[in-house]
Amino acid sequence: MHNKVLVAGSTGYIGRYVVQELKFRGYWLRALVRNTAKIKQDGPHLEPAIAPLVDEIFVGEATKPSTIAGACDGIDIVFSSMGMTRPDFVHSPFDVDYKANLNLLRLAMKAGVKKFVYVSVFNAHRMMEIQNIQAHEKFVDELRASGIDYAVVRPTGYYSDMAQFLNMARNGIMMTLGEGDKRSNPIHGADLARVCVDAIEGDDKVVEAGGPETFTYREVADMAAEVVGKQPFTASLPLWLADGVAAVTGFINRDIQDIAMFASAVSKMDSVAPAHGTHKLREFFVEMNRLQAH
Ligand SMILES: NC(=O)c1ccc[n+]([C@@H]2O[C@H](COP(=O)([O-])OP(=O)(O)OC[C@H]3O[C@@H](n4cnc5c(N)ncnc54)[C@H](OP(=O)(O)O)[C@@H]3O)[C@@H](O)[C@H]2O)c1
C-alpha cells in the first residue's frame, strides 16, 4: 500500500508536475488548493490540470491556519512547493514562504506525518540579502529543527521562468542584465518532479537539481529569438544600473525589489546544479511558441 501524500502548491508550476508524478507512481493524493477554479485548467506553461489526478481536494489558505485544520489528517508525507513567486500586494514572502509553510509543518507534526519535503532555491546561501530567500531559508531552519524526517530540494531556474525570454522576443525587445555570460542549467517541471518524488522516497536531506543542458543567459535569449523567428532589439542593462533600479524600487514595493535583486544576483554568478532529466529547453520553447501563437 502506497503512502498518502498532501501536496501544497499543487496549482503551481512544480506542484502540478509533482501531482502527476506521484499519481504515476501510485500514491494516494490530497491537494491543498486555495483557488478551485484552477484545478480543471492546464497551467500557463504546459503543466497539467490536477483535477483528474488527485484523490481529494482540500480547500484552504495556508496563511490562515483555521482554514487548513484537518488538511494533514491521515497523511504520511507532506510535499510543499507553496511559495510567493510574484507580488500579490497582500502577502509578503515571509507570510507565504515562511509562515504559511510553518503553519503546515505544525499541522503535519500534530497529525503524525512521517516526512516533509520542501522546495527552496539553489545557491540560497549566496543570495541571503534577498527577503524572499531569507523567508525560504527561515522555513528550512524550522524544518531542520522540527525533528520530523525531511528533505529540502534546491532547484535552479524553471523552464516556466525561461518563457520570459520568449515573451521578450515576441514583443521585440530583449532585456538582458550585464553581459549575459553567466551559466545555468534550468530544469523542466516534469524533470524536477521526478527529483522531488525521489526525495520523498530517498534518504538525502538536501537535493540540488538543475536540468540536463547548461546555457549562458545570452544563449537562452538567442534561442528564444530564433524559435519566435524575430530579431528583437536587445537592451543590455549594466549590473550596476540594475542594482540601482532594485534599490529605487525598494522605496515603492519590497516584493518588486526582491524580483529585481534576484534577477541581478543570478546574472552575476553561474548557477549550475547537478544535472537531472531529459527535457530540452528548445523543445519547451517550440511547444510554448506554438501554444502562444494560437
Ligand atoms: N521559478 C523558479 O525558477 C524557482 C527556482 C527555484 C525555486 N523556486 C521556488 O519553487 C517554489 C515553487 O515555484 P513555482 O514556480 O511552482 O511557483 P508558482 O507556479 O507560482 O506556484 C506557487 C504555489 O504556491 C501557492 N501560493 C502562492 N501564494 C499563496 C498564498 N498566499 N497562500 C497559499 N498558497 C499560495 C500558489 O497557489 P495559487 O495557484 O492559488 O496562486 C501555487 O500553488 C517557490 O517557492 C519558488 O520560490 C522557484
PDBQT file of the ligand as one rigid body, heavy atoms in Angstrom, charges set to zero:
ROOT
HETATM    1  N1  LIG A 301      10.672  29.714 -10.515  1.00  0.00    +0.000 N 
HETATM    2  C1  LIG A 301      11.926  29.330 -10.314  1.00  0.00    +0.000 C 
HETATM    3  O1  LIG A 301      12.760  29.415 -11.195  1.00  0.00    +0.000 OA
HETATM    4  C2  LIG A 301      12.294  28.764  -8.993  1.00  0.00    +0.000 A 
HETATM    5  C3  LIG A 301      13.561  28.303  -8.814  1.00  0.00    +0.000 A 
HETATM    6  C4  LIG A 301      13.887  27.722  -7.598  1.00  0.00    +0.000 A 
HETATM    7  C5  LIG A 301      12.929  27.647  -6.601  1.00  0.00    +0.000 A 
HETATM    8  N2  LIG A 301      11.679  28.147  -6.804  1.00  0.00    +0.000 N 
HETATM    9  C6  LIG A 301      10.678  28.021  -5.721  1.00  0.00    +0.000 C 
HETATM   10  O2  LIG A 301       9.856  26.904  -6.024  1.00  0.00    +0.000 OA
HETATM   11  C7  LIG A 301       8.569  27.100  -5.450  1.00  0.00    +0.000 C 
HETATM   12  C8  LIG A 301       7.502  26.771  -6.473  1.00  0.00    +0.000 C 
HETATM   13  O3  LIG A 301       7.673  27.568  -7.631  1.00  0.00    +0.000 OA
HETATM   14  P1  LIG A 301       6.548  27.556  -8.783  1.00  0.00    +0.000 P 
HETATM   15  O4  LIG A 301       7.173  28.173  -9.997  1.00  0.00    +0.000 OA
HETATM   16  O5  LIG A 301       5.922  26.213  -8.866  1.00  0.00    +0.000 OA
HETATM   17  O6  LIG A 301       5.522  28.619  -8.175  1.00  0.00    +0.000 OA
HETATM   18  P2  LIG A 301       4.069  29.010  -8.686  1.00  0.00    +0.000 P 
HETATM   19  O7  LIG A 301       3.795  28.429 -10.021  1.00  0.00    +0.000 OA
HETATM   20  O8  LIG A 301       3.923  30.483  -8.518  1.00  0.00    +0.000 OA
HETATM   21  O9  LIG A 301       3.131  28.272  -7.611  1.00  0.00    +0.000 OA
HETATM   22  C9  LIG A 301       3.133  28.660  -6.280  1.00  0.00    +0.000 C 
HETATM   23  C10 LIG A 301       2.123  27.849  -5.486  1.00  0.00    +0.000 C 
HETATM   24  O10 LIG A 301       2.031  28.437  -4.166  1.00  0.00    +0.000 OA
HETATM   25  C11 LIG A 301       0.685  28.874  -3.941  1.00  0.00    +0.000 C 
HETATM   26  N3  LIG A 301       0.607  30.136  -3.236  1.00  0.00    +0.000 N 
HETATM   27  C12 LIG A 301       1.158  31.321  -3.590  1.00  0.00    +0.000 A 
HETATM   28  N4  LIG A 301       0.789  32.289  -2.724  1.00  0.00    +0.000 NA
HETATM   29  C13 LIG A 301      -0.004  31.694  -1.800  1.00  0.00    +0.000 A 
HETATM   30  C14 LIG A 301      -0.718  32.163  -0.661  1.00  0.00    +0.000 A 
HETATM   31  N5  LIG A 301      -0.697  33.448  -0.301  1.00  0.00    +0.000 N 
HETATM   32  N6  LIG A 301      -1.456  31.292   0.061  1.00  0.00    +0.000 NA
HETATM   33  C15 LIG A 301      -1.500  29.975  -0.303  1.00  0.00    +0.000 A 
HETATM   34  N7  LIG A 301      -0.868  29.469  -1.391  1.00  0.00    +0.000 NA
HETATM   35  C16 LIG A 301      -0.133  30.320  -2.122  1.00  0.00    +0.000 A 
HETATM   36  C17 LIG A 301       0.081  29.053  -5.334  1.00  0.00    +0.000 C 
HETATM   37  O11 LIG A 301      -1.343  28.988  -5.238  1.00  0.00    +0.000 OA
HETATM   38  P3  LIG A 301      -2.273  29.707  -6.355  1.00  0.00    +0.000 P 
HETATM   39  O12 LIG A 301      -2.133  28.844  -7.573  1.00  0.00    +0.000 OA
HETATM   40  O13 LIG A 301      -3.609  29.704  -5.750  1.00  0.00    +0.000 OA
HETATM   41  O14 LIG A 301      -1.677  31.075  -6.565  1.00  0.00    +0.000 OA
HETATM   42  C18 LIG A 301       0.715  27.884  -6.092  1.00  0.00    +0.000 C 
HETATM   43  O15 LIG A 301       0.024  26.692  -5.809  1.00  0.00    +0.000 OA
HETATM   44  C19 LIG A 301       8.521  28.551  -4.964  1.00  0.00    +0.000 C 
HETATM   45  O16 LIG A 301       8.664  28.587  -3.556  1.00  0.00    +0.000 OA
HETATM   46  C20 LIG A 301       9.727  29.192  -5.620  1.00  0.00    +0.000 C 
HETATM   47  O17 LIG A 301      10.278  30.238  -4.848  1.00  0.00    +0.000 OA
HETATM   48  C21 LIG A 301      11.347  28.694  -7.973  1.00  0.00    +0.000 A 
ENDROOT
TORSDOF 0
